[in-house]
Amino acid sequence: MTSLAVIFLFFNVVALLALPARWAPLPLLAGACYVTLGQSVDIGPFHFSVIRVLIFTGILRVLFRHERPVGGLIGVDKLMLLWGGWMLCVSVFHAAPVDALIFRMGIAYNALGTYFLIRIFCRDTQDVMHLVKITALFLAPIAIEMMYEQFTGKNLFSIFGKVDSAVIVRSGRFRAQGPFLHPILAGTIAAACIPLMIGIWNTHRFAAKVGVIACLMMVFASASSGPLVGVFFGLLALAAWRWRHRTSHMRIFAVIVYCLLALVMSKPPYFILARLDLTGSSTGWYRAELIRSTIAHFNEWWFSGTDYTRHWMATGVTNNPDHTDITSQYILNGVHGGVFLMLIFVFILWGAFSYVGKLSKRQENVDESQARFAWALGASLFAHAASCISVAYFDQSFLFLYMTLAAISSLYASTVLSGSGARESEISEPLLHGVG
């Protein structure tokens, strides 16, 4: 770890321990935004990047201060714990159980640590809005740096290692990535954050404007089709506010459309991905073919995942001779823990969308601006959910996905449950009834 990274980490550790809960997410965001995964501390077989050290610090903080998530453990919280538990349990079914356990411990640690720390630090609507405001301001310097990459072809974050100084070039255009491990990931988190920025437009207009501009700059600089599609889905979900009382009809309509496409298309409807090329250099065909190949090899991974996927596709990844490039968060869950882990992840998303529906309906009668903000959180999650079809969050970008999930859960626990006096035994209701 460089001296600059040590100084950065020291100040953020102190800040995380000393700041009030409302400001405590700031060091976590800083660790995800301004330092690459190249800065780390290795203790035996365990690899602690800056963001992992900050998560550990946050865990110590909540233990010493006896801080707890608002509303206690609710439905999505329990699903997250089930997801992490199954992730670890399936390790025994792999060829090298100890290595598999250590690897899966890292994944579960990242996800659960981020999720529950944000759940604890954000205790009401104002805290969640404050979190979005901080995110907007933190993304601005990254956007400026990524535009610098676009014009110079040099990545300034290379001083921290793990990312090259020379920017990736495709079809004659630089693809900026900032501190992230791939341009698509940088653009994807920016695309998913745009609805959040619009959500605070009426309450924190300056931060919202900065955030929207920063996110659009990051999407542009990434020069990738995936983030542009993410922007589309995020804005589409925001526009659906007008028809928020017909979400059940929307789901039925989506299923009908998919079935009709299956009847008229020569290939499965998910091969529409192969036709999405907004930058002239898209690899949508690979993503569609990966879905087909995953289904074809279902017997290899359905129970507990698999240690070998190289034969699924004609190409692989240079850093792992056993695997092809798994460019889908859903498929990645299947590879790590089988179909059960994949389904738990889907139910986590479903539960969070259900919370958004109940939040919007409840707050609409009290404060429409807060109801719109809750809907904006859902729109952001929808952008993440859509992007997960073609993107795997394999670097510090995971923080933005689980931060959004945690913000929705905290908002639901503090508004709907607290406001209605619901008991913990009633918290699974939204997971059963959905949005409509």
ZAMARGU-4260 file (C-alpha; in steps of 0.2 Angstrom, whole numbers, plus 5000, padded with zeros to 4 digits):
<rodrens>
0) 5000/5000/5000 | 5007/5017/4995 | 5010/5031/5008 | 4996/5041/5000 | 4984/5027/5002
5) 4989/5024/5020 | 4986/5043/5024 | 4969/5042/5015 | 4964/5026/5024 | 4970/5033/5041
10) 4959/5049/5039 | 4944/5039/5033 | 4945/5026/5047 | 4946/5040/5060 | 4931/5049/5051
15) 4921/5033/5051 | 4924/5030/5070 | 4921/5048/5075 | 4907/5055/5063 | 4889/5055/5068
20) 4879/5041/5059 | 4872/5053/5046 | 4889/5056/5040 | 4897/5039/5043 | 4893/5033/5024
25) 4905/5047/5018 | 4921/5037/5021 | 4914/5021/5013 | 4909/5031/4998 | 4927/5039/4998
30) 4935/5022/4999 | 4924/5016/4984 | 4927/5031/4973 | 4944/5037/4976 | 4956/5022/4978
35) 4957/5007/4967 | 4957/4989/4973 | 4976/4989/4970 | 4979/4996/4987 | 4977/4982/5000
40) 4983/4973/5015 | 4986/4954/5014 | 4984/4944/5030 | 4987/4926/5027 | 4974/4920/5013
45) 4963/4936/5017 | 4964/4951/5005 | 4959/4967/5013 | 4957/4982/5000 | 4954/4999/5007
50) 4935/4997/5006 | 4936/4981/5015 | 4946/4989/5029 | 4933/5003/5030 | 4919/4990/5031
55) 4928/4981/5046 | 4930/4998/5054 | 4912/5001/5052 | 4908/4985/5060 | 4919/4989/5075
60) 4910/5006/5076 | 4892/4999/5077 | 4898/4985/5089 | 4906/4998/5101 | 4891/5010/5100
65) 4878/4997/5100 | 4870/5004/5084 | 4856/4994/5076 | 4846/4996/5060 | 4830/5006/5061
70) 4815/4994/5063 | 4825/4979/5068 | 4828/4965/5055 | 4815/4966/5041 | 4811/4955/5026
75) 4825/4960/5014 | 4838/4960/5029 | 4834/4942/5032 | 4835/4937/5014 | 4852/4946/5013
80) 4858/4935/5028 | 4850/4919/5019 | 4860/4924/5004 | 4876/4926/5013 | 4873/4910/5023
85) 4870/4899/5007 | 4885/4907/4999 | 4896/4900/5012 | 4887/4884/5015 | 4889/4878/4996
90) 4908/4879/4998 | 4909/4862/5005 | 4903/4855/4988 | 4917/4862/4978 | 4934/4854/4973
95) 4944/4864/4986 | 4932/4868/5000 | 4944/4879/5010 | 4948/4890/4995 | 4930/4891/4990
100) 4925/4896/5007 | 4938/4910/5008 | 4933/4917/4991 | 4915/4917/4996 | 4918/4924/5012
105) 4925/4939/5003 | 4910/4941/4992 | 4898/4939/5007 | 4908/4951/5018 | 4908/4965/5004
110) 4889/4963/5001 | 4883/4961/5019 | 4895/4973/5027 | 4890/4987/5015 | 4871/4983/5016
115) 4870/4983/5035 | 4881/4997/5038 | 4871/5008/5027 | 4855/5001/5035 | 4861/5006/5052
120) 4868/5024/5047 | 4852/5029/5037 | 4838/5030/5049 | 4825/5041/5040 | 4821/5050/5024
125) 4832/5064/5028 | 4847/5053/5031 | 4844/5044/5014 | 4843/5060/5005 | 4859/5066/5013
130) 4867/5050/5007 | 4862/5054/4989 | 4868/5071/4991 | 4885/5065/4997 | 4885/5053/4982
135) 4882/5067/4970 | 4897/5077/4976 | 4908/5062/4977 | 4905/5057/4959 | 4909/5074/4952
140) 4928/5073/4954 | 4927/5055/4946 | 4918/5062/4931 | 4931/5076/4928 | 4945/5063/4929
145) 4936/5051/4917 | 4934/5066/4905 | 4952/5069/4907 | 4955/5051/4901 | 4944/5054/4886
150) 4955/5068/4880 | 4972/5061/4885 | 4971/5042/4886 | 4979/5042/4903 | 4971/5036/4919
155) 4976/5046/4934 | 4970/5032/4946 | 4984/5021/4940 | 4995/5028/4954 | 4985/5016/4965
160) 4988/5001/4954 | 4976/4988/4948 | 4971/5000/4933 | 4982/5003/4919 | 4988/5021/4915
165) 4984/5018/4896 | 4965/5019/4893 | 4956/5005/4884 | 4953/5010/4866 | 4939/5002/4856
170) 4933/5008/4838 | 4945/5022/4839 | 4938/5029/4855 | 4945/5030/4873 | 4934/5021/4886
175) 4937/5029/4903 | 4935/5019/4919 | 4942/5030/4933 | 4946/5019/4949 | 4935/5005/4943
180) 4941/4989/4934 | 4931/4991/4918 | 4923/5006/4909 | 4906/4997/4909 | 4906/4997/4928
185) 4910/5015/4929 | 4897/5020/4917 | 4884/5008/4925 | 4885/5015/4943 | 4883/5032/4935
190) 4868/5027/4925 | 4860/5019/4940 | 4863/5035/4951 | 4854/5047/4939 | 4837/5043/4946
195) 4844/5046/4963 | 4850/5063/4958 | 4833/5068/4951 | 4825/5061/4967 | 4833/5075/4977
200) 4830/5089/4964 | 4817/5098/4974 | 4826/5097/4991 | 4845/5098/4986 | 4844/5106/4969
205) 4863/5111/4968 | 4869/5094/4973 | 4856/5086/4961 | 4862/5096/4946 | 4880/5092/4950
210) 4876/5074/4952 | 4866/5073/4935 | 4880/5082/4926 | 4893/5071/4934 | 4883/5055/4930
215) 4880/5059/4912 | 4899/5064/4910 | 4904/5047/4917 | 4892/5038/4905 | 4898/5047/4890
220) 4916/5044/4895 | 4914/5026/4898 | 4910/5024/4879 | 4899/5009/4882 | 4882/5003/4877
225) 4877/4995/4893 | 4877/5011/4903 | 4867/5020/4890 | 4854/5006/4891 | 4855/5008/4910
230) 4851/5027/4908 | 4836/5022/4897 | 4829/5010/4910 | 4832/5022/4925 | 4822/5036/4916
235) 4809/5024/4910 | 4806/5018/4928 | 4805/5037/4933 | 4792/5040/4920 | 4782/5026/4926
240) 4777/5036/4941 | 4762/5043/4932 | 4756/5025/4931 | 4762/5019/4948 | 4745/5012/4952
245) 4746/5000/4938 | 4762/4991/4942 | 4754/4974/4942 | 4747/4977/4924 | 4764/4982/4919
250) 4771/4966/4925 | 4758/4956/4916 | 4761/4966/4900 | 4780/4963/4901 | 4777/4944/4902
255) 4764/4945/4887 | 4777/4954/4877 | 4791/4942/4881 | 4780/4927/4876 | 4775/4936/4860
260) 4793/4939/4855 | 4797/4921/4859 | 4783/4916/4846 | 4790/4928/4832 | 4809/4927/4835
265) 4819/4913/4828 | 4830/4914/4844 | 4825/4917/4862 | 4820/4935/4866 | 4835/4938/4876
270) 4845/4939/4860 | 4838/4956/4858 | 4854/4960/4868 | 4864/4955/4853 | 4856/4970/4843
275) 4859/4983/4856 | 4874/4993/4850 | 4873/5011/4854 | 4892/5014/4853 | 4897/5004/4837
280) 4907/4992/4848 | 4895/4983/4859 | 4897/4964/4864 | 4879/4961/4866 | 4880/4945/4856
285) 4892/4938/4869 | 4880/4942/4883 | 4865/4934/4875 | 4875/4919/4870 | 4881/4917/4888
290) 4863/4916/4894 | 4860/4902/4881 | 4875/4893/4887 | 4871/4895/4905 | 4854/4887/4902
295) 4862/4873/4891 | 4874/4869/4905 | 4861/4870/4919 | 4865/4852/4925 | 4883/4858/4930
300) 4879/4872/4941 | 4861/4871/4947 | 4864/4864/4965 | 4880/4873/4972 | 4888/4882/4957
305) 4903/4877/4948 | 4922/4878/4948 | 4923/4878/4929 | 4914/4887/4915 | 4928/4890/4902
310) 4920/4878/4890 | 4903/4888/4891 | 4910/4901/4878 | 4923/4901/4865 | 4933/4915/4875
315) 4938/4916/4893 | 4947/4928/4905 | 4965/4930/4906 | 4966/4931/4925 | 4957/4914/4927
320) 4960/4899/4916 | 4945/4890/4923 | 4931/4902/4919 | 4924/4912/4904 | 4919/4930/4906
325) 4903/4930/4917 | 4895/4946/4912 | 4879/4945/4922 | 4876/4947/4941 | 4862/4934/4940
330) 4873/4921/4931 | 4887/4925/4943 | 4876/4921/4958 | 4872/4904/4950 | 4890/4900/4947
335) 4894/4904/4965 | 4880/4896/4973 | 4868/4887/4961 | 4850/4891/4957 | 4845/4894/4975
340) 4858/4908/4977 | 4852/4916/4961 | 4834/4915/4966 | 4838/4923/4983 | 4846/4937/4974
345) 4831/4939/4963 | 4819/4939/4979 | 4830/4952/4987 | 4827/4964/4972 | 4808/4959/4972
350) 4807/4963/4990 | 4815/4980/4988 | 4803/4984/4974 | 4789/4979/4985 | 4795/4991/4998
355) 4796/5005/4985 | 4778/5002/4980 | 4771/5002/4998 | 4782/5018/5002 | 4775/5027/4987
360) 4757/5023/4991 | 4759/5027/5009 | 4769/5044/5007 | 4758/5050/4993 | 4744/5054/5005
365) 4757/5063/5017 | 4770/5071/5006 | 4771/5068/4987 | 4789/5074/4986 | 4794/5060/4998
370) 4784/5048/4988 | 4793/5053/4972 | 4809/5051/4981 | 4805/5034/4986 | 4800/5030/4968
375) 4817/5037/4962 | 4826/5025/4973 | 4816/5011/4965 | 4820/5018/4948 | 4838/5017/4953
380) 4837/4999/4958 | 4827/4995/4942 | 4842/5002/4932 | 4854/4991/4943 | 4842/4976/4940
385) 4842/4978/4922 | 4861/4981/4921 | 4863/4965/4931 | 4858/4955/4915 | 4874/4961/4906
390) 4885/4967/4920 | 4894/4958/4935 | 4899/4969/4949 | 4916/4962/4952 | 4925/4978/4959
395) 4920/4991/4972 | 4905/4995/4961 | 4896/4983/4972 | 4894/4996/4985 | 4882/5006/4974
400) 4870/4992/4972 | 4869/4987/4990 | 4869/5005/4996 | 4853/5007/4986 | 4845/4991/4993
405) 4849/4997/5010 | 4843/5014/5008 | 4826/5007/5002 | 4825/4995/5017 | 4829/5009/5029
410) 4816/5021/5021 | 4803/5007/5022 | 4807/5002/5040 | 4807/5020/5046 | 4792/5026/5037
415) 4780/5011/5034 | 4784/5000/5048 | 4787/5013/5062 | 4772/5023/5056 | 4760/5009/5056
420) 4766/5001/5072 | 4770/4984/5063 | 4777/4970/5072 | 4793/4960/5066 | 4781/4945/5063
425) 4773/4956/5050 | 4788/4961/5040 | 4787/4948/5027 | 4771/4954/5020 | 4778/4965/5007
430) 4788/4950/5000 | 4772/4941/4997 | 4761/4953/4990 | 4772/4963/4978 | 4770/4981/4972
435) 4753/4980/4964
</rodrens>
